[in-house]
Amino acid sequence: MLYLHKLLPALFLPIGLNLALVGVGLILRKRILCWLGIGILYFLSTGVASGKIMGWIEGAGERREVENLEPASAIVVLSGMLQNKKNVALGEWSDAVDRFEGGVELFQAGKAPMLIFTGGHVPWRPKDRPEGEILKERAVNLGVPREKIQVTGKVGNTADEASAVKVLLESFKLREVEGGRRDNKQLTAKGQQAFQLEAGGKMPDGQRPRIILVTSAFHMRRARMLFERQGFEVEPFPVDFQVPDRQKTTILSFLPKAEYLEDSEIAMREGMGILYFYRDWE
């Protein structure tokens, strides 16, 4: 199933769509299909197109101030920021390293008693260590107590991550923090309480654990949807924004670049994921 989730969308993404249109155009001798494929590829390779598409996926949000976040049961950091390399015990960072840094910053600010990393792992690289295990070692090196870090089992996609975090937290019970949330009328308008997690019991029936979810801004909408479907109360903490705060349109915005094409592909893939899971979400 994971292979299908990875392969099928490629047919509708910029390069796959271009190749399909050009290929069909050549077979049927329809020049218009060839030009259409080339035109779509050019358009999605420009800053104008990629900025608009990525901006829609990321939404109007921005990096939130840590001190204004309310306490939660756990901080959950999603995988997708490490590359396993030979002779590099703790891997090498990819562009999404902000996820790790954001999660550690939240924990060090006292926003939750537990930091959870997901065990990102793909079946076509069976010898790789799950990403969460490596991230745990990196967090310990930064001073986060080892006993305060949990890692889920192996997961292959966001839906697996949401399910694995639920299984992990079901082995804990919630204990209300003395005094609940901080005394802030705006932030306590719903009258919700903050909780701590303790090992050795189950969460009370009907209790929705509150988590601070850390992932890339373009990935947050789909991730939040999947975690809420598992019964979590989600406080989003988006990081790794792709769209600049002040994006100006210039003549350079109409020149094709590989990085613009990559942004368009990422945004389109997320859009397809949102549509796919939205049908089952309430």
Secondary structure, DSSP 8 states (H G I E B T S, - for coil): -HHHHHHGGGGGSHHHHHHHHHHHHHHHT-HHHHHHHHHHHHHHTSHHHHHHHHHHHHTT-----GGGS---SEEEE-S--EEEETTEEEEEE-GGGHHHHHHHHHHHTTS-S-EEEEEE--TT-TTS--HHHHHHHHHHHTT--GGGEEEEEEESSHHHHHHHHHHHHTTEEEEE-TT-S-S-TTTTTT----EEEEESS---TT---EEEEEEEHHHHHHHHHHHHHTT-EEEEEEE---S-SS----GGGGS--HHHHHHHHHHHHHHHHHHHHHTT--
